[in-house]
Amino acid sequence: MSKKVNAPSKILIGEDDIDDQEILSDIIKDLNKPVELHFADTGMKLIHTLSEMAGANLPCLILLDYNMPELTGEEILKRINSNRHFANIPKVVWSTSGAVNYKERCINAGALDYLVKPTTIQSLKDMLIYILSICSL
């Protein structure tokens, strides 16, 4: 009798900065958690990638950079949350900006949280541990 192996959880990340993508991947690898990261470097690509994941393959979380090409994090949230299939996926926005109005607009558009991008690797690792906890990882 074969044992069914659970597929790793997926996190969809909207991030246009390749350095941030690589750092996120490296830290997740170091944390040794069963998670696949899927990156999209524009708002429209993120929405397209999410549509392709429809069904049982939905991500456990969406992490959005606020300042993305084509659409802001707030605009992406509004589009995603207008689709009943995606509305219940937890969404976290992160940005280099700590502007209160950005945070308020994102929370009002359906973000679970709005985080300022950390400036140290340890702070980023701590933030990713928090984000993974949202996925119960």
Wavefront OBJ file of the C-alpha trace (Angstrom):
o trace
v 0.000 0.000 0.000
v 1.513 3.308 -1.028
v 1.461 6.336 1.152
v 0.026 9.523 -0.319
v 2.544 12.337 -0.139
v 1.067 15.781 0.350
v 2.096 18.323 -2.236
v 3.942 21.326 -0.869
v 1.960 24.460 -0.193
v 2.242 27.243 -2.743
v 2.809 30.926 -2.200
v 2.236 33.269 -5.119
v 4.513 36.293 -4.942
v 4.120 39.483 -6.930
v 7.616 40.965 -6.948
v 9.342 42.727 -9.830
v 12.774 43.007 -8.184
v 14.859 39.970 -9.144
v 17.154 40.469 -6.137
v 14.164 40.327 -3.777
v 12.951 37.179 -5.555
v 16.328 35.485 -5.075
v 16.620 36.516 -1.423
v 13.091 35.263 -0.678
v 13.863 31.946 -2.389
v 17.138 31.521 -0.504
v 15.596 32.225 2.897
v 12.643 29.892 2.266
v 15.110 27.183 1.228
v 17.108 27.775 4.436
v 13.925 27.499 6.521
v 13.364 24.038 5.010
v 9.585 24.370 4.763
v 7.425 22.385 2.312
v 6.482 25.352 0.155
v 6.782 26.245 -3.515
v 7.256 29.880 -4.427
v 5.712 31.112 -7.661
v 6.815 34.563 -8.801
v 5.135 37.058 -11.089
v 6.958 40.259 -11.993
v 3.920 42.306 -13.047
v 0.412 42.690 -11.708
v -1.167 41.205 -14.825
v 1.166 38.185 -14.763
v 0.211 37.577 -11.138
v -3.492 37.585 -11.994
v -2.845 35.281 -14.968
v -0.741 32.888 -12.854
v -3.426 32.801 -10.174
v -6.066 31.980 -12.800
v -3.912 29.080 -14.005
v -3.734 27.763 -10.423
v -7.525 27.661 -10.095
v -8.990 24.625 -8.393
v -7.102 22.500 -5.909
v -3.792 24.135 -6.774
v -4.552 27.529 -5.254
v -1.812 29.129 -3.193
v -2.107 29.213 0.584
v -1.084 32.895 0.456
v -0.414 35.739 -1.960
v 2.409 38.164 -1.160
v 2.252 41.387 -3.169
v 4.766 44.147 -3.626
v 2.815 47.407 -3.508
v 4.735 49.012 -6.377
v 4.407 46.579 -9.267
v 4.476 47.260 -13.008
v 1.015 47.526 -14.625
v -1.007 47.382 -11.388
v -0.346 48.435 -7.795
v -0.795 45.992 -4.946
v -4.064 47.742 -4.111
v -5.367 47.323 -7.674
v -4.355 43.660 -7.709
v -6.194 43.102 -4.415
v -9.375 44.625 -5.815
v -9.258 42.425 -8.908
v -8.452 39.237 -7.012
v -11.078 39.832 -4.338
v -13.774 40.443 -6.952
v -13.430 36.757 -7.922
v -15.165 34.486 -5.417
v -12.655 31.685 -6.100
v -9.756 33.849 -4.919
v -11.350 36.113 -2.321
v -10.599 33.814 0.635
v -6.890 33.384 -0.099
v -4.933 35.378 2.507
v -3.087 38.299 0.947
v -0.199 40.275 2.416
v 1.210 43.418 0.828
v 4.790 44.468 1.397
v 6.497 47.631 0.310
v 9.481 49.850 0.916
v 6.936 52.518 1.861
v 5.490 52.689 5.337
v 2.924 55.282 4.238
v -0.178 54.954 6.402
v -2.496 55.717 3.469
v -1.022 52.791 1.458
v -1.604 50.457 4.385
v -5.173 51.664 4.934
v -6.043 51.340 1.244
v -4.614 47.824 1.046
v -6.360 46.651 4.215
v -9.616 48.145 2.906
v -9.058 46.328 -0.406
v -8.774 42.987 1.401
v -5.167 42.569 2.505
v -4.681 40.593 5.696
v -1.612 42.676 6.478
v 0.680 45.376 5.096
v 4.369 45.045 5.915
v 7.330 47.316 5.310
v 10.151 45.455 3.567
v 12.851 44.664 6.109
v 16.342 46.067 5.713
v 18.245 43.129 7.229
v 18.310 39.451 6.341
v 17.337 38.462 9.902
v 14.333 40.810 9.832
v 13.314 39.388 6.460
v 13.670 35.859 7.827
v 11.453 36.796 10.799
v 8.894 38.298 8.423
v 8.884 35.146 6.288
v 8.376 32.969 9.364
v 5.302 35.107 10.125
v 4.079 34.807 6.521
v 4.590 31.030 6.536
v 2.585 30.823 9.764
v -0.400 32.221 7.859
v -0.153 29.104 5.674
v 0.200 26.948 8.816
v 3.787 26.089 7.860
l 1 2 3 4 5 6 7 8 9 10 11 12 13 14 15 16 17 18 19 20 21 22 23 24 25 26 27 28 29 30 31 32 33 34 35 36 37 38 39 40 41 42 43 44 45 46 47 48 49 50 51 52 53 54 55 56 57 58 59 60 61 62 63 64 65 66 67 68 69 70 71 72 73 74 75 76 77 78 79 80 81 82 83 84 85 86 87 88 89 90 91 92 93 94 95 96 97 98 99 100 101 102 103 104 105 106 107 108 109 110 111 112 113 114 115 116 117 118 119 120 121 122 123 124 125 126 127 128 129 130 131 132 133 134 135 136 137
